[in-house]
Amino acid sequence: MENLGLNNDVSVGGRKFHVQTNYSPSDGAVVANVFLEGVVIDRKEVGVAPELKEAEAKQLMNAVHQELITEMEVLYYIYEKVKSVRHAASANRLGQLFLQKNLYAEAIEQFNLALEIDPGYSDVLANLGKALLMTDAYDAAIETLDKGAEQAPNYADIQNYLGIAKLYKEDYAAAVEHLQKAIELNANYIGAHYHLGMALLALSLSDESNEALRQQALDHLAQASERMVNRKIDNFERVIKKVKDNAFEDALNEFLLSKPKDVLAHFVNIENEFYLKFMYGGKGKDDSFISEYVTQLRDIIDVHPDYADVRNNMGIANLIQCRNLFLKSLDEFRAALKINPNFKKAQKNLKLAENDGKGFLILLRAILK
């Protein structure tokens, strides 16, 4: 079977995207990419059985291609909905989703909308600071993150992002101060260990006799090296290799060739897309959509059983599944009464479920708010 391919330009949200989907029998996968100005902002890969016939491969490729186009259309539909409802938490989540897709202008717009609605929203200040960092707007990022640090002095992410901004501004002493605080707040903050190691290494280069400073740097970089193996950061391995070779100045120069987005863009959060599609994308009663999300969470828990936020998201997902089953139960009681209006047990069950279930639905709405 020969290689197969599809290409489309798609205009949504005032943007022109290019969607390209390919199937190569030798690779055994259908791969679809969404490009904006030559940069991949979204990707989907579906494995294909080697014995798949050409007609079936074409059908699958068309389905994956169209799914990715629909995803972009839904994203900007949700964008319009969130603008109209003016809900700060939704704007924050949408900003994070745009940021994940390297759509920086839309992300910054959503974070600013969230702050307009709720100026005291510390999470948004952290996320806006991160977005500004990823666009290399260091001074604007520092201004935003300083506000966040004033509002929430014990917010580890804010301290980490401030440290990164100061590091790229080559204000190494200030970077060390912020990154040390991030680690004091979260000892397992591996990204902060990496950046603190680089900041300490930079300081040690200006004080060659300070062996203690150099050793601190190496300790933090060793911790990062052990736990960042599976994170594909562009020049991380090259930096660590130069450190291990004692080529410290070369390691720092190699590090500074990278950009904050090279580190910060590698953290994928599936929760935000699920929440937005659940609340605004018509997926609230789609059992297969919710089941797929639960499977994704279970896969993450298998690899990272100590991620508290993933456990929390699993709890919410389980409640949503309970909610959908509860609504189906109401439908079944009503169907029973439609068949037999005098069915006393069904009348009783429906009344009890309608009365007692209100509390459960209020609870779920409060959790998702």
Order of alpha helices (4+ residues) and beta strands (2+ residues): beta-beta-beta-beta-alpha-alpha-alpha-alpha-alpha-alpha-alpha-alpha-alpha-alpha-alpha-alpha-alpha-alpha-alpha-alpha
